[in-house]
Amino acid sequence: MSNDFSDRLKKLRLHTGMSQIEFSEFIDVPTPSYRKYEAGGREPLLNVIQKIVMKDELKEFSYWLITGEKLEPSKQEISKQPLKMLTTEEEFEEAFISESIKSLQMFGYLDWISINTDKIDFDACGKLFLKDLKPVIESHYSNKKKKAG
């Protein structure tokens, strides 16, 4: 993460009108840690970022906080719609691969993983995830059906 993130975090806090102490208490993070995040001296872990973006009052800023980009209004409307029911195996696989790619890109942006953009094939990574995780997903849903039936 960069100082850009810490700058956005500070802007978000200022937008709420809260002090560092109030904001850290609001998101349930120790104030000294929060101060380091905002100063750029320490990077927040995923659970801290989740605490921020999962607050109802802050959800509309979550994409901007992480990426620095504003969503186009049409994209915001789409993201607020309920997920479409995936009726075919092909739709499921397509959606799974697409979401895997988005997650990999976000992990790279957050510097959680190092991505060699000259060599990485996101589509192949998504297909590999699907291959590896599909048995787990199928097992979960077959067990759920057995319990319901």
C-alpha positions as protocol buffer text, in pm:
chain_id: "A"
residue {
  index: 1
  type: MET
  ca { x: 0 y: 0 z: 0 }
}
residue {
  index: 2
  type: SER
  ca { x: 117 y: 348 z: -60 }
}
residue {
  index: 3
  type: ASN
  ca { x: 86 y: 686 z: 99 }
}
residue {
  index: 4
  type: ASP
  ca { x: -201 y: 741 z: -144 }
}
residue {
  index: 5
  type: PHE
  ca { x: -405 y: 496 z: 64 }
}
residue {
  index: 6
  type: SER
  ca { x: -318 y: 674 z: 386 }
}
residue {
  index: 7
  type: ASP
  ca { x: -415 y: 1006 z: 224 }
}
residue {
  index: 8
  type: ARG
  ca { x: -751 y: 862 z: 116 }
}
residue {
  index: 9
  type: LEU
  ca { x: -803 y: 716 z: 464 }
}
residue {
  index: 10
  type: LYS
  ca { x: -745 y: 1058 z: 618 }
}
residue {
  index: 11
  type: LYS
  ca { x: -979 y: 1224 z: 365 }
}
residue {
  index: 12
  type: LEU
  ca { x: -1245 y: 967 z: 447 }
}
residue {
  index: 13
  type: ARG
  ca { x: -1209 y: 1033 z: 819 }
}
residue {
  index: 14
  type: LEU
  ca { x: -1222 y: 1408 z: 767 }
}
residue {
  index: 15
  type: HIS
  ca { x: -1533 y: 1362 z: 551 }
}
residue {
  index: 16
  type: THR
  ca { x: -1703 y: 1195 z: 847 }
}
residue {
  index: 17
  type: GLY
  ca { x: -1612 y: 1489 z: 1069 }
}
residue {
  index: 18
  type: MET
  ca { x: -1452 y: 1259 z: 1326 }
}
residue {
  index: 19
  type: SER
  ca { x: -1122 y: 1295 z: 1506 }
}
residue {
  index: 20
  type: GLN
  ca { x: -865 y: 1016 z: 1479 }
}
residue {
  index: 21
  type: ILE
  ca { x: -975 y: 887 z: 1818 }
}
residue {
  index: 22
  type: GLU
  ca { x: -1345 y: 893 z: 1727 }
}
residue {
  index: 23
  type: PHE
  ca { x: -1285 y: 727 z: 1391 }
}
residue {
  index: 24
  type: SER
  ca { x: -1059 y: 456 z: 1535 }
}
residue {
  index: 25
  type: GLU
  ca { x: -1323 y: 378 z: 1797 }
}
residue {
  index: 26
  type: PHE
  ca { x: -1594 y: 383 z: 1527 }
}
residue {
  index: 27
  type: ILE
  ca { x: -1409 y: 118 z: 1323 }
}
residue {
  index: 28
  type: ASP
  ca { x: -1293 y: -69 z: 1637 }
}
residue {
  index: 29
  type: VAL
  ca { x: -919 y: -27 z: 1580 }
}
residue {
  index: 30
  type: PRO
  ca { x: -668 y: 85 z: 1846 }
}
residue {
  index: 31
  type: THR
  ca { x: -603 y: 458 z: 1806 }
}
residue {
  index: 32
  type: PRO
  ca { x: -220 y: 428 z: 1794 }
}
residue {
  index: 33
  type: SER
  ca { x: -250 y: 174 z: 1510 }
}
residue {
  index: 34
  type: TYR
  ca { x: -500 y: 390 z: 1324 }
}
residue {
  index: 35
  type: ARG
  ca { x: -271 y: 692 z: 1353 }
}
residue {
  index: 36
  type: LYS
  ca { x: 10 y: 489 z: 1193 }
}
residue {
  index: 37
  type: TYR
  ca { x: -220 y: 383 z: 905 }
}
residue {
  index: 38
  type: GLU
  ca { x: -321 y: 741 z: 839 }
}
residue {
  index: 39
  type: ALA
  ca { x: 39 y: 867 z: 861 }
}
residue {
  index: 40
  type: GLY
  ca { x: 154 y: 601 z: 616 }
}
residue {
  index: 41
  type: GLY
  ca { x: 389 y: 446 z: 869 }
}
residue {
  index: 42
  type: ARG
  ca { x: 206 y: 114 z: 878 }
}
residue {
  index: 43
  type: GLU
  ca { x: -16 y: -72 z: 634 }
}
residue {
  index: 44
  type: PRO
  ca { x: -352 y: -196 z: 762 }
}
residue {
  index: 45
  type: LEU
  ca { x: -422 y: -567 z: 742 }
}
residue {
  index: 46
  type: LEU
  ca { x: -723 y: -703 z: 555 }
}
residue {
  index: 47
  type: ASN
  ca { x: -933 y: -731 z: 871 }
}
residue {
  index: 48
  type: VAL
  ca { x: -882 y: -358 z: 939 }
}
residue {
  index: 49
  type: ILE
  ca { x: -977 y: -264 z: 583 }
}
residue {
  index: 50
  type: GLN
  ca { x: -1284 y: -487 z: 616 }
}
residue {
  index: 51
  type: LYS
  ca { x: -1385 y: -307 z: 936 }
}
residue {
  index: 52
  type: ILE
  ca { x: -1378 y: 21 z: 745 }
}
residue {
  index: 53
  type: VAL
  ca { x: -1552 y: -82 z: 424 }
}
residue {
  index: 54
  type: MET
  ca { x: -1819 y: -288 z: 599 }
}
residue {
  index: 55
  type: LYS
  ca { x: -1950 y: 8 z: 797 }
}
residue {
  index: 56
  type: ASP
  ca { x: -2282 y: 109 z: 641 }
}
residue {
  index: 57
  type: GLU
  ca { x: -2186 y: 476 z: 661 }
}
residue {
  index: 58
  type: LEU
  ca { x: -1863 y: 414 z: 465 }
}
residue {
  index: 59
  type: LYS
  ca { x: -1961 y: 144 z: 211 }
}
residue {
  index: 60
  type: GLU
  ca { x: -2017 y: 392 z: -69 }
}
residue {
  index: 61
  type: PHE
  ca { x: -1650 y: 499 z: -37 }
}
residue {
  index: 62
  type: SER
  ca { x: -1497 y: 149 z: -23 }
}
residue {
  index: 63
  type: TYR
  ca { x: -1401 y: 119 z: -390 }
}
residue {
  index: 64
  type: TRP
  ca { x: -1248 y: 467 z: -388 }
}
residue {
  index: 65
  type: LEU
  ca { x: -1062 y: 399 z: -61 }
}
residue {
  index: 66
  type: ILE
  ca { x: -897 y: 86 z: -202 }
}
residue {
  index: 67
  type: THR
  ca { x: -835 y: 195 z: -562 }
}
residue {
  index: 68
  type: GLY
  ca { x: -838 y: 574 z: -560 }
}
residue {
  index: 69
  type: GLU
  ca { x: -1090 y: 566 z: -845 }
}
residue {
  index: 70
  type: LYS
  ca { x: -1450 y: 675 z: -835 }
}
residue {
  index: 71
  type: LEU
  ca { x: -1707 y: 434 z: -968 }
}
residue {
  index: 72
  type: GLU
  ca { x: -1912 y: 553 z: -1259 }
}
residue {
  index: 73
  type: PRO
  ca { x: -2277 y: 586 z: -1150 }
}
residue {
  index: 74
  type: SER
  ca { x: -2379 y: 302 z: -1381 }
}
residue {
  index: 75
  type: LYS
  ca { x: -2120 y: 72 z: -1222 }
}
residue {
  index: 76
  type: GLN
  ca { x: -2238 y: 165 z: -874 }
}
residue {
  index: 77
  type: GLU
  ca { x: -2594 y: 72 z: -963 }
}
residue {
  index: 78
  type: ILE
  ca { x: -2481 y: -261 z: -1101 }
}
residue {
  index: 79
  type: SER
  ca { x: -2276 y: -340 z: -791 }
}
residue {
  index: 80
  type: LYS
  ca { x: -2578 y: -275 z: -567 }
}
residue {
  index: 81
  type: GLN
  ca { x: -2801 y: -518 z: -760 }
}
residue {
  index: 82
  type: PRO
  ca { x: -2843 y: -867 z: -620 }
}
residue {
  index: 83
  type: LEU
  ca { x: -2632 y: -1136 z: -780 }
}
residue {
  index: 84
  type: LYS
  ca { x: -2787 y: -1299 z: -1084 }
}
residue {
  index: 85
  type: MET
  ca { x: -2880 y: -1664 z: -1038 }
}
residue {
  index: 86
  type: LEU
  ca { x: -2634 y: -1876 z: -1233 }
}
residue {
  index: 87
  type: THR
  ca { x: -2837 y: -2144 z: -1403 }
}
residue {
  index: 88
  type: THR
  ca { x: -2581 y: -2324 z: -1618 }
}
residue {
  index: 89
  type: GLU
  ca { x: -2243 y: -2474 z: -1544 }
}
residue {
  index: 90
  type: GLU
  ca { x: -2093 y: -2243 z: -1807 }
}
residue {
  index: 91
  type: GLU
  ca { x: -2237 y: -1932 z: -1639 }
}
residue {
  index: 92
  type: PHE
  ca { x: -2101 y: -2046 z: -1304 }
}
residue {
  index: 93
  type: GLU
  ca { x: -1753 y: -2110 z: -1443 }
}
residue {
  index: 94
  type: GLU
  ca { x: -1748 y: -1777 z: -1627 }
}
residue {
  index: 95
  type: ALA
  ca { x: -1857 y: -1586 z: -1316 }
}
residue {
  index: 96
  type: PHE
  ca { x: -1611 y: -1773 z: -1093 }
}
residue {
  index: 97
  type: ILE
  ca { x: -1317 y: -1701 z: -1324 }
}
residue {
  index: 98
  type: SER
  ca { x: -1418 y: -1336 z: -1361 }
}
residue {
  index: 99
  type: GLU
  ca { x: -1440 y: -1285 z: -983 }
}
residue {
  index: 100
  type: SER
  ca { x: -1109 y: -1469 z: -931 }
}
residue {
  index: 101
  type: ILE
  ca { x: -940 y: -1232 z: -1175 }
}
residue {
  index: 102
  type: LYS
  ca { x: -1081 y: -929 z: -991 }
}
residue {
  index: 103
  type: SER
  ca { x: -955 y: -1067 z: -659 }
}
residue {
  index: 104
  type: LEU
  ca { x: -606 y: -1131 z: -796 }
}
residue {
  index: 105
  type: GLN
  ca { x: -591 y: -780 z: -937 }
}
residue {
  index: 106
  type: MET
  ca { x: -703 y: -631 z: -605 }
}
residue {
  index: 107
  type: PHE
  ca { x: -444 y: -839 z: -415 }
}
residue {
  index: 108
  type: GLY
  ca { x: -177 y: -708 z: -650 }
}
residue {
  index: 109
  type: TYR
  ca { x: -297 y: -350 z: -609 }
}
residue {
  index: 110
  type: LEU
  ca { x: -287 y: -386 z: -230 }
}
residue {
  index: 111
  type: ASP
  ca { x: 68 y: -527 z: -259 }
}
residue {
  index: 112
  type: TRP
  ca { x: -38 y: -851 z: -93 }
}
residue {
  index: 113
  type: ILE
  ca { x: 108 y: -1042 z: -384 }
}
residue {
  index: 114
  type: SER
  ca { x: 365 y: -944 z: -640 }
}
residue {
  index: 115
  type: ILE
  ca { x: 235 y: -971 z: -995 }
}
residue {
  index: 116
  type: ASN
  ca { x: 465 y: -997 z: -1294 }
}
residue {
  index: 117
  type: THR
  ca { x: 236 y: -840 z: -1553 }
}
residue {
  index: 118
  type: ASP
  ca { x: 462 y: -960 z: -1836 }
}
residue {
  index: 119
  type: LYS
  ca { x: 402 y: -1325 z: -1748 }
}
residue {
  index: 120
  type: ILE
  ca { x: 72 y: -1358 z: -1561 }
}
residue {
  index: 121
  type: ASP
  ca { x: -234 y: -1492 z: -1738 }
}
residue {
  index: 122
  type: PHE
  ca { x: -524 y: -1396 z: -1513 }
}
residue {
  index: 123
  type: ASP
  ca { x: -768 y: -1610 z: -1709 }
}
residue {
  index: 124
  type: ALA
  ca { x: -549 y: -1919 z: -1658 }
}
residue {
  index: 125
  type: CYS
  ca { x: -522 y: -1839 z: -1286 }
}
residue {
  index: 126
  type: GLY
  ca { x: -901 y: -1815 z: -1261 }
}
residue {
  index: 127
  type: LYS
  ca { x: -940 y: -2150 z: -1439 }
}
residue {
  index: 128
  type: LEU
  ca { x: -687 y: -2308 z: -1204 }
}
residue {
  index: 129
  type: PHE
  ca { x: -874 y: -2174 z: -900 }
}
residue {
  index: 130
  type: LEU
  ca { x: -1195 y: -2316 z: -1043 }
}
residue {
  index: 131
  type: LYS
  ca { x: -1033 y: -2655 z: -1100 }
}
residue {
  index: 132
  type: ASP
  ca { x: -895 y: -2664 z: -746 }
}
residue {
  index: 133
  type: LEU
  ca { x: -1196 y: -2519 z: -564 }
}
residue {
  index: 134
  type: LYS
  ca { x: -1487 y: -2668 z: -758 }
}
residue {
  index: 135
  type: PRO
  ca { x: -1481 y: -2996 z: -558 }
}
residue {
  index: 136
  type: VAL
  ca { x: -1496 y: -2797 z: -234 }
}
residue {
  index: 137
  type: ILE
  ca { x: -1789 y: -2588 z: -360 }
}
residue {
  index: 138
  type: GLU
  ca { x: -1976 y: -2894 z: -490 }
}
residue {
  index: 139
  type: SER
  ca { x: -1918 y: -3078 z: -163 }
}
residue {
  index: 140
  type: HIS
  ca { x: -2052 y: -2785 z: 36 }
}
residue {
  index: 141
  type: TYR
  ca { x: -2371 y: -2759 z: -166 }
}
residue {
  index: 142
  type: SER
  ca { x: -2431 y: -3134 z: -182 }
}
residue {
  index: 143
  type: ASN
  ca { x: -2399 y: -3150 z: 199 }
}
residue {
  index: 144
  type: LYS
  ca { x: -2639 y: -2856 z: 229 }
}
residue {
  index: 145
  type: LYS
  ca { x: -2894 y: -3035 z: 10 }
}
residue {
  index: 146
  type: LYS
  ca { x: -2863 y: -3354 z: 220 }
}
residue {
  index: 147
  type: LYS
  ca { x: -2929 y: -3159 z: 540 }
}
residue {
  index: 148
  type: ALA
  ca { x: -3228 y: -2977 z: 388 }
}
residue {
  index: 149
  type: GLY
  ca { x: -3377 y: -3299 z: 245 }
}
